[in-house]
């Protein structure tokens, strides 16, 4: 599940020793962002669960103004499922500027570098966009901790199947409780 990650004795199952799932670490990561680009990327990956490839493909056409504020619509890279998310006002302007200032799509590895740089600032250099997406899913699972039958909502929010959430993310949530 964790790829080729090296495992230490204190970390038998391959998760970071200071998991990003910890609310305090999430706040540290948010505060460590130096500029709007970093802040928007961390928000998109950790709070919305976007894959870096989806971030790379964002254009002004994905951002829509509505009665409730700005929303973002896109197709998930992995399965082309249409997704939609409301964007908070404090992120909306920075997201609009982020998408507008890019002249062409950045490579996914550029976003990986930014995430690693922010993680290194807070002492968690092993974080990656993948870990931020998992953090988003774990946060969604926390909302329904006492209602396991609501896992469909989490799967819909993450753009994947219920089985995927049960197989990968629920195991992480149970690990976190230990």
C-alpha positions in Angstrom: 0.0 0.0 0.0 2.8 2.4 0.7 5.0 1.6 -2.3 8.7 1.3 -1.9 8.8 3.2 1.4 11.6 2.0 3.7 10.3 0.9 7.1 12.1 1.4 10.4 11.7 -0.7 13.5 9.6 2.0 15.1 7.5 2.3 12.0 6.6 -1.3 11.0 3.9 -0.6 8.5 5.6 2.1 6.6 3.7 5.2 7.7 5.5 8.5 8.4 6.6 8.7 12.0 4.7 12.0 12.4 1.6 11.2 10.4 0.0 14.0 8.5 -3.3 12.6 9.7 -2.6 14.4 13.0 -4.7 17.6 13.2 -1.8 19.5 14.7 0.5 18.5 11.9 -2.1 19.6 9.4 -2.2 23.0 10.9 1.6 23.2 11.0 1.7 22.4 7.2 -0.9 25.1 6.5 1.0 27.7 8.5 4.3 26.7 6.8 3.1 27.9 3.4 5.2 30.9 2.4 3.0 32.2 -0.5 -0.3 31.8 -2.2 0.9 29.1 -4.6 1.9 26.9 -1.7 -1.3 27.7 0.3 -3.5 26.9 -2.7 -1.7 23.6 -3.5 -1.8 22.4 0.1 -5.5 23.3 0.2 -6.4 21.5 -3.0 -4.5 18.4 -2.1 -5.1 18.1 1.7 -8.6 19.6 2.0 -10.1 18.7 -1.3 -8.1 15.5 -2.0 -7.0 16.5 -5.6 -4.4 14.5 -7.3 -1.5 16.6 -8.7 -2.5 15.7 -12.2 -5.9 17.3 -11.6 -4.2 20.4 -10.2 -2.0 20.5 -13.3 -5.1 20.4 -15.6 -7.0 23.2 -13.8 -7.9 26.2 -16.0 -10.0 29.3 -15.6 -12.9 27.3 -17.1 -12.9 25.0 -14.1 -13.7 27.9 -11.7 -17.3 29.0 -11.6 -19.0 31.9 -9.7 -22.3 31.1 -8.2 -24.7 32.3 -5.6 -22.8 30.4 -2.8 -19.4 31.7 -4.1 -16.8 30.1 -6.2 -17.0 26.4 -7.1 -14.5 24.2 -9.0 -15.6 21.6 -11.4 -13.3 19.1 -13.0 -13.0 15.4 -14.1 -10.9 13.2 -11.8 -7.8 12.0 -13.7 -8.0 8.4 -12.7 -11.6 7.6 -13.7 -12.9 10.7 -15.5 -15.6 11.0 -12.9 -17.1 14.6 -12.7 -16.3 16.3 -9.4 -17.4 19.6 -7.9 -16.3 21.5 -4.8 -17.2 24.8 -3.2 -14.1 26.9 -2.5 -13.9 29.0 0.6 -13.6 32.8 0.1 -10.2 32.9 1.7 -8.9 30.5 -0.9 -11.0 31.6 -3.9 -9.0 34.7 -4.9 -5.6 32.9 -4.4 -6.9 30.0 -6.5 -8.1 32.3 -9.3 -4.7 34.0 -9.3 -2.8 30.7 -9.2 -4.7 29.4 -12.3 -4.4 32.7 -14.1 -0.7 33.3 -13.7 0.3 29.9 -15.1 1.0 30.4 -18.8 1.0 26.6 -19.4 0.4 23.6 -17.3 3.1 22.8 -14.9 4.6 19.4 -14.6 3.2 17.2 -11.8 6.7 16.9 -10.4 6.8 20.7 -9.7 3.8 20.2 -7.4 5.5 17.3 -5.7 8.6 19.5 -5.0 6.5 22.2 -3.5 4.7 19.7 -1.2 8.1 18.2 -0.1 9.5 21.7 0.5 6.5 22.7 2.8 6.8 19.3 4.5 10.5 19.8 5.1 9.9 23.2 6.8 7.7 21.5 9.4 10.0 18.5 9.9 7.9 16.0 7.9 9.9 15.6 4.7 8.3 12.3 3.7 4.9 13.9 2.9 3.8 13.8 -0.7 0.6 14.7 -2.6 -0.5 11.1 -2.2 -0.3 11.5 1.6 -2.2 14.7 1.5 -5.0 13.0 -0.5 -5.1 10.2 2.1 -5.2 12.9 4.8 -8.3 14.4 3.1 -10.0 11.0 3.1 -9.1 10.3 6.7 -10.6 13.7 7.7 -13.8 12.7 5.8 -13.9 9.4 7.6 -13.5 11.1 11.0 -16.7 13.0 10.3 -18.6 9.7 10.0 -16.6 7.7 12.6 -19.8 6.6 14.4 -21.7 6.0 11.2 -19.9 3.4 9.1 -22.9 3.1 6.8 -22.1 6.6 5.5 -18.9 5.5 3.8 -20.6 6.1 0.5 -20.5 9.8 1.1 -16.7 9.6 1.7 -16.3 7.6 -1.5 -18.3 10.1 -3.5 -16.4 13.0 -2.1 -13.1 11.4 -2.9 -14.2 10.3 -6.4 -13.7 6.6 -5.8 -15.6 3.4 -5.0 -16.7 2.4 -1.5 -14.5 -0.7 -1.7 -11.5 1.5 -2.3 -12.2 3.6 0.8 -12.8 0.4 2.8 -9.6 -1.3 1.5 -7.1 1.6 1.7 -8.3 4.5 3.8 -10.3 2.7 6.5 -7.2 0.7 7.4 -5.3 4.0 7.8 -8.0 5.4 10.0 -7.8 2.3 12.2 -4.0 2.5 12.3 -4.3 6.1 13.4 -6.5 5.2 16.4 -3.8 2.8 17.7 
